[in-house]
Amino acid sequence: MTEPIPPILALAGVSKSFGAVQALRNVSFELYAGEAHGLAGENGAGKSTLVKILAGVHRPDAGRLLVDGEPVDFTGPADAQHAGVAVIYQEPTLFPDLSVAENIFMSRQPRGRLRRIDRRAMHAQTTELCARLGVALDPQRPARGLSIADQQLVEIAKALSRDARVLIMDEPTAALSGAEVARLFSVARTLREHGRAILFISHRLEEIFELCGRVTTLRDGQWIATEPTDGLTPDDLVRRMVGRDLDTLYPKQDTAAGDAALKVSRLTREGVFTDVSFEVRRGEIVALAGLVGAGRSEVARAVFGVDRWDAGAVEVGGRRIPPGSPTAAMAAGLAFVPEDRRQQGLVMDMSIERNIALTGLASLRRGPVMSRAAERARARDWAIRLQLKYSRLTDTVNVLSGGNQQKVVLAKWLATDPSVLVVDEPTRGIDVATKAEVHRLLSDLAARGVAVLMISSDLAEVLGMADRVLVMHEGRLVAEIPRDRVTEETLMAAATGRGTGRSAA
């Protein structure tokens, strides 16, 4: 009788704690050759800790790792690499001034005579690796300027050059366009066909169902299930992730729109966007949609004053805002939650309470000094309102999960009691349960009369939450579609330049 083929990589009863926090508890599952295996769970479920154990960054407190059925002990990332494990992160870390080939073969360059680097051989091997992946990358092109998608392909090629047999893809599609996601999935299927095992982590459940044959679900650090995706539904997976039925992901309340709170007139920034005009009324959620590079985020940054515009006007509550002045925008009642919460929304080494207080330092002063008690009271109040999960308010925000970091950014701006809230990609990179909480919050704000301008690449989010949809294409506003007429087809037609012209609201 033929012996069963052991999995390439397996976890058996793995547990890991950080102080009093139990990050993983008795987790077990297997990865087989030629398999794409999904890993699902909320922020804080233990996915990142599990990845770091597989990558050799952390060692488990209990349980075992097995490679080809044999126990292994990864004492560092080099051990994981030697065992054939590679991690492709959401944001690759390449050397920007080195070429594609130099990044792939860093510290392992082929040598010729006199031990000199054989660049011809290095370029040839890079071309061969890219051909195996079915993509075309210039080996001599500098990494600086490559798209995130191309940087990820360089990381995958680097993993193949090390003969990696297990590729862990950690939220690889979060910053990619639809076409880039399709190309990445094509590469992943090629890897699978050549016997590689892929562990695919994504908050976009539809991607797990599209790519993966099996999925493992974690909740609160515990293994919940490992099961085939065939016959499983997204609702089934959500129930396993959150431990309950999610009432609704898009809890949009019907509200009567009031007068215009934000008015943008013929806004232009040369080479970026041109002649953009729209308004957002009180009690209304307006979505600004379009493909990556259409100019949506750039318009939002200009409206808030982060970037200066060359022509046009912005009014908040009838008050004209000078260009390039976030201070004036805030004074008029405008709040802005940026797309990149880590780089632009938070001070990562600062405490939770201090981050929440940053937008209202003047109101927290008691005489010449800031009141720590008032700061803490404000943070505690918003932590309760937004159901923030944390250990201590004095902890730095970099210890929080992505979803809780997003809540801190929201708390920071909602504490200013804005009349207009601009949110750029409010649910990118957060789990489905937190996503529902953010949607509920936006709906509640609109119901209380706040004007919400939401920039989103998530079509379902746009369709589910917006009262009106404004569509941008190549720096211009090309369509305005009311809620009762917007569909994926009409939205994408406008976003690609095939269906322009404003619809009556």
N, C-alpha and C positions, 0 to 999 in steps of 0.2 A: 504494500500500500504506500502511495506517495505521501511523503511528509508535507504538511501545509507550509507554504512559503511565509516566513515571519514578516511582520511589518518592518519597513525601513526604520521607523522611529516610533517609539511608544512611551507613554507615561503610565506609571503604575502607582497609584495611591499617593500622588505628589501633593505635599502641603508646604506652605510658606507663610511666615508671619513677619511683620515689621512692628516691633514693639507689641502693643496690645491689639493691633489690627491684624486680623486673620485674612490675608489676601487670597490664599488658595487652601482648600480643605479636601484632601483625599480625591484628587482629580485623576482620572484614567481615561485614555483613549489611544487609538493607533492610527498611523499614517502608512498607507501602502503605496508601492511603486505604481505609477500611472494613475494616481488618484488626485483629484482636486477636492479638498475637504474644507468645508466652511466652519468658521468659529464665530458663534453669535453670542451676544450678551449685552446688557446695558453698560454704560460707563460705570466703572467701579466693580464690574462683575469678576475681574481677575484676568482679563485677556492680556493686558500689557505685562503683568507679572509672569504669566505663562510664557509669553514670547521671550522675555528676558531670561527665563530659565533655559529655554530651548537654545537661546543664543549664547549661553555661557556667562551672561552678565551676573545672574543670581544663581546660587546653589540652593536646592530644595532643603527644607528642614527635615522632611520625611518623604519616603517613597523613592522610586527609582526611575531613571531614564534608561531606555534600552535602544541600542542600534543593532539592527539585524538580529534581534533576539538576545543580544549580549548586554549586560549592565555596563554603563559608562558613567564616568564622573567628570563633568565639564568644570574645570577649575578656572576657566576664563574663556573669552571669545575665541581664542586661537584653537582651543580644544574642540569647540563646536564646528569651526571651519574645517579642521582636519577630519572631523567625522562626516563632513559633507552637508552641514547645515548652513544656510545663508538666509539673511533677513533683508527684504526689500521694504524700506520704510516709506511712509507717506511723503516725507520730504528728504530726498536723497542728499548725501553729504559728499559731494565731489570736490576735488581741487579745481577751482574755477579757472586758474591760469594754465592748467595742464590740458593736453589734448585728450580726446576720447580714448585713444589707445594707451596713453600714459596713465590715465585713471584706471583702466581695466587691469593693467599689468604692474601697478605700483608695487615696488619692492620685489617684483618677480620678473623683471624685464629679461627677454631672451638676450644672451650674450654671444658675441662673435670673437674675433681675434683680439688678443690682449685684454679680454674681459670687458670690451666696450659694448655698450648697448647696441643690439642689432635692430635698428629702427625699421628696416625693410621687413624683417621677419615679424616684428611686433605689429606692423600695419597689416601684413598679410593674415596673421592669426586673428586680428580684430575683424577684418573683413569676413573671414570664414565663420567666426562666432556669430556675427550679425546675419550672415546668410542662413545659418542654422535656425535663427529666430525668425527668419522671413522679413527682416527689416533692412533698410539701407541707411547706415550712418557713416559719415566721413571720418576715418580713423584720425586724421590730422586736425580736425576741427576742435578749437578750444571748448572746454565744458561751459565756460561763461557764455550766457546767451541761449543755451539749450533750454527747451521747454521742460517742464516737470516730467512730462511723459517720456521725452527722450532721455532725460537723466535717469529715470527708472529703468529704461532699456539698457543703459550703460551699466547700471548696477546688476541687472540680470545677466548681461554678458560677462561681467566680472565674476559672478557666481559660477557660471558655466566654465570659465577659464580655470576655476579652482576645482572643477569636477563636482560641484555641489549636487547632491541627490535629493535634498529637501529644500524647497524655497518657501519661506514664510512671507506672505504679502500682507503687510499691515496697513489697512486703509489706503490701498494704492490708488483708488479712483477718486478720492475726495476732491482733488483739485484739477481733474481732467474733464475735457469736453466729451460729448457723446462719441465723436469720431475717435478720439484718443482712447476712450474706454474700449471701444470695439477692437482697436489694434492691440491693446494690452491683452484682451481676452483671446485674440487669435494667437498671440505669443504663448499665453498660458496653456492653450490647448495643444500647441506644438510641443511644449515641454512635457505635458502629460503623455502625449503619444510616444515620446522618447523615454518614458519610464521614470520621469521625475515625479516626486510627490509634492503637492502644493497645499499649504495651509493658507486659506484665504479668509481674511478678516475684513468685514465691512458692515457698516450700519445700514447700507442699502440692501434690504432683504431681497429685492428682485434680482440683484447681482449674484447673491448666493445661490438662488434657484437656477439662474441661467448657467452658471459655471460649474457648480459642485454636485457631485453624486451623493455625498453624505454631509451631514452637518452636526457639530457638537455644540450644545448650548450650556453656558455657564450662568449661574445666578448667585450673587453674593459670595463668590469664591468657590462655589460648589458645582460639581458636575450634575447636570439635570438629565441630559439625554444625548445619545449619539444614534442617529437614524438616517435612513435614506431620504433624500429630498423628494423623490418620486412618491406621490401620494400625500405629501405634507403640504399644507397651505401656509401662506404668510401669517394668517390669524393664528394657526397652530403654533408657529414659531414665536410669535409675539407673546402668547400665553405662557410658553415655557420660559421666555426671557424675563417677564415681569411678574409671573406667578398669579396672574389674573387676566380677565378680559379687559381690553382697553376700550372704554366706552365709545370714544371717537377720536380719531387722530386730528380731525379738523373741526373743532367745536366753534364754528363761526356763528355769531349771533347776528340777527337782522337788526340793523340800527338805521335811524333816519339821519342822513347827512345834514350837517349844519352849514354855516358859512365857510368860506375859504380860509384855512389856517395857514397854508403854505401856497405861495404863488411864485412860479418860476417863469420868467418872460425872456424869450429869445436868448437864452444863455449859450455862450460860445467860448470855447477854449481852443485856439488854433491848433489844428492837427490832432485833436482828441475828440471833440464833439461840436456840433454846429446847430444853432438856432433851435434849442430845446425849450419848449414851452409846455407847462402843465400846471395844474393846481390840485391840492389835496384838501378836502373839506373835513371839518370836525366830525368825529364819529365814523370816519371812513378808513378802510384799509386799501391802499392803492399799491399794486405790484408793479415794479419796473423790471421787465423781463427782456430776454435777448440772449444771443450766444456769447460765449467767452470772447472778450475783446470788443464788444459792441459799444462800450463806453458807459455802462450802467454805474459801476463803482466810481468812475471818474466824475460823473454828474453828482453823485451823492457827496463825494469829498469836496467838490466845488460849492455845493449848496451850503455845507457846514462851514466852509471857509478854510479847510485844510489846504486846498489848492486855489490859486487865484484864477478868475476867469477874465477873458479879454473884452467881452461885451455881454450886455443883457442885465437882468435885475433879479434879485431874490427878495421876496417880502414874507415876513412871518407876522401874522395878525395885523396886516396893514402897515407894518413897520419895515422900511427898506434896510437891508443888511449890507454893509460895505463889503467889498470883495476881500478875501483872504483874512478874515477876522473871526476865528472860532469864538473868541470872547464875546463879540457882539452877537453872534448867533445864539450862544447860550443865554445871554441877557434877554434876548427876545423870546426865549422859550423853546429853542431848538435843541434836541439831543441826538447824538449820533453813535450808534453801535457799529464799529467797523467790521469788515470781513475777517481780518486777521486778528483774532482776540489776543493771541500771545504777544505779537509784535506791536500792535497798535492800541489794544484795548486795556491791557493790564501791565502793571509793573510786577514781573514774575517773582522777584525776590522780596517783595513787600507783602505785608500781612493782608489777610482777607479784609479785616476791618479798615485798614488804611486805604486799600484800593477802593472800597465802597465810599470812603469819605472824601476822596480826591476832588470830586466835582463840587463839594460844598464846604471847603475849609473855612471860608469866611463866616458861615453860619454856625460853625462849631467853636468859634473863638469865645473865650470868657476873659475879657480884658486883653492883655498883650499875648496870652498863650492860648493854645488850643486845648479844649477840655477832652481828656481821654475818656471820661465817663460818657460825654455826649457822643463821641465818636463810636464808642462801643455800643451804646444804646441804639444809634442809627443802624449800625451793622446788624445787631441782633434782630431788630424789627424787620429789616429786609430779608434776612436769612429765614425768618419764620414765614414771611409772606411768599417767598419764592421756593420754599421747601428745600433749602440748601442743605446738602449733606457734607458735614465737616466734623473734624475732631475738636479744634479750638479756633476761635476767631483770630487768635494771634498767630496761627499757622500761616506760612507763606502760601500764596495761591498756586504755586507750581506743584504742590502736593495734591491738589484737587483733580478730579476727573475732568475731561473736556466739557461735559455737560454742565458741571458745577462751576467751572471757570466762566462759561457763557452766562450763567445766572449772576455771577458777581459783576460782570460787565453790565448786564441789564440793571442790576440793583444800583450800580454807580450812577447810571443816567436817570433811572426812574426816581431816584432820591431828589433830583432837581425839579420834580413836578412839571415836566415839559408839556407844552401844548402841541408840539409836533415831535414825533419820534421817527427817525430814519434808521432802519435796521438793514444791514448788508449781510446776506446769507445767515439769517438768525439761527438756523438749525443744522448748519454744516458740521459734520463730524460728531454729532451727538446721537445718543440712542433713541429708540422709538418712543419710550415712555417719557423721557425728558422733552423730546420733540412735541409730544401732545401737550405737556405742561407749558412750553413756550407759546404754542398756538393758543392755548386757553388764555394765557396772559395777554397776548396781543388783542384777542377778541374782547377781553374785559376792558382793556385800555380804550379801545374804540367805543365800546358801550358807554364809557364815562366821558366821551367827548374828545379824546385825544385823536389827532390826525396822524395816521401811520403810513409811512412810505416804506415799503418792503422790497428790497432787491433780492431775488432768488433765482437759482438755476434749477430748482426742483419743480418740475411742471405740476406734479400732484399738489404741492404746497401752494403754488400760484392759483391753481384751479379751485382748491379747497378753501382758501382764506381771503382772496381778493374780491373787493366790490367792483373794482375796475382794474384792467390790465393795460399798462402802457408798454409798448414794444419798441426796442431800439435795434437798429441795424446800421452798422458801420458809422457810428457816431451821430446818427439822426434818429429822432422819434418818428416812427413810421406808422404806428397804429395805436388806436385807443379802443378797447373792446370791453363792453359792460359784462358783468358776471353772467347774465342769463344767455349771452351769445358766445362766450369764449369756450373753445375746445382745444385739445392738443393740436389738432390739424390747423385751425385758424391761427393759433399762436405761433407754431413753427413755420407756417407759411410766411407770416410777417417777419419773423426773426431771420429768415433766410433770404428776405428780399423778394419773395414771390407773391406776397399779398399785402400791399401797402394801402395807406389811406385810412383816415380815422373813421371809426364807426360812431354813430350817435349813441350817447349814453342813455 
